[in-house]
Amino acid sequence: MDDHIAPGELPALYRAVLDTVARLERVGEREIAFDIRRRALKTYSTHWDHRGRRDLIRINRDAQRRLATSPRAAMALSTSPEAY
């Protein structure tokens, strides 16, 4: 299997995770955001291959799911659509 990853692909995936983390922090889900950020940083700093790509995608999907199911996010969205 070729472990070649397109230049910029992992930084873009990592940035997507950090964007989701920022959204979690804005709605008050700081503990979840911290955990997601920690997992993403560990992956980004150690796996620059297909495994790292796959893991960052999985981490971001988990972060987005947790944002979508967060009661705090739902409350923030109901009071101010810009909070999300």
C-alpha positions as CSV (number, residue, x, y, z in Angstrom):
1,M,0.0,0.0,0.0
2,D,1.3,3.4,-0.9
3,D,1.6,5.7,2.1
4,H,1.8,8.9,0.1
5,I,-0.6,11.5,1.3
6,A,-1.2,14.6,-0.8
7,P,0.6,17.7,0.5
8,G,-1.6,19.8,2.7
9,E,-4.2,17.0,3.2
10,L,-3.3,16.3,6.9
11,P,-3.0,20.0,7.8
12,A,-6.4,20.6,6.3
13,L,-7.9,17.7,8.2
14,Y,-6.3,18.9,11.4
15,R,-7.6,22.4,10.8
16,A,-11.1,21.0,10.3
17,V,-10.9,19.3,13.7
18,L,-9.7,22.5,15.3
19,D,-12.6,24.4,13.8
20,T,-15.0,21.9,15.3
21,V,-13.2,22.1,18.6
22,A,-13.6,25.9,18.5
23,R,-17.4,25.4,17.9
24,L,-17.6,23.1,20.9
25,E,-15.7,25.6,23.1
26,R,-18.1,28.4,22.0
27,V,-21.1,26.5,23.1
28,G,-19.5,25.6,26.5
29,E,-18.5,22.0,25.8
30,R,-14.9,22.6,27.0
31,E,-14.2,19.1,28.4
32,I,-15.3,17.5,25.1
33,A,-13.3,20.0,23.2
34,F,-10.2,19.4,25.3
35,D,-10.5,15.6,24.7
36,I,-11.0,16.0,20.9
37,R,-8.1,18.5,20.7
38,R,-5.8,16.1,22.6
39,R,-6.6,13.1,20.4
40,A,-6.2,15.2,17.2
41,L,-2.8,16.6,18.3
42,K,-1.5,13.2,19.2
43,T,-2.6,11.8,15.8
44,Y,-1.3,14.8,13.9
45,S,2.1,14.8,15.5
46,T,2.7,11.0,15.2
47,H,1.0,9.6,12.1
48,W,1.6,11.3,8.8
49,D,0.3,8.4,6.7
50,H,-3.0,6.8,5.7
51,R,-3.6,5.8,9.3
52,G,-3.3,9.5,10.5
53,R,-5.6,10.6,7.7
54,R,-8.2,8.0,8.6
55,D,-7.9,8.8,12.4
56,L,-8.3,12.6,11.8
57,I,-11.4,12.0,9.7
58,R,-12.8,9.8,12.5
59,I,-11.9,12.3,15.2
60,N,-13.6,15.1,13.3
61,R,-16.7,13.0,12.7
62,D,-16.8,12.2,16.4
63,A,-16.4,15.9,17.3
64,Q,-19.2,16.9,14.9
65,R,-21.5,14.2,16.2
66,R,-20.8,15.3,19.8
67,L,-21.5,19.0,18.8
68,A,-24.7,18.0,17.1
69,T,-26.0,16.0,20.1
70,S,-24.8,18.4,22.7
71,P,-27.7,19.9,24.8
72,R,-25.5,23.0,25.4
73,A,-25.1,23.4,21.6
74,A,-28.9,23.0,21.1
75,M,-29.6,25.6,23.7
76,A,-27.0,28.0,22.3
77,L,-28.4,27.5,18.8
78,S,-32.0,28.1,20.0
79,T,-31.0,31.4,21.6
80,S,-28.4,32.7,19.0
81,P,-27.8,31.0,15.6
82,E,-24.4,32.7,15.4
83,A,-23.2,30.8,18.5
84,Y,-22.8,27.6,16.6
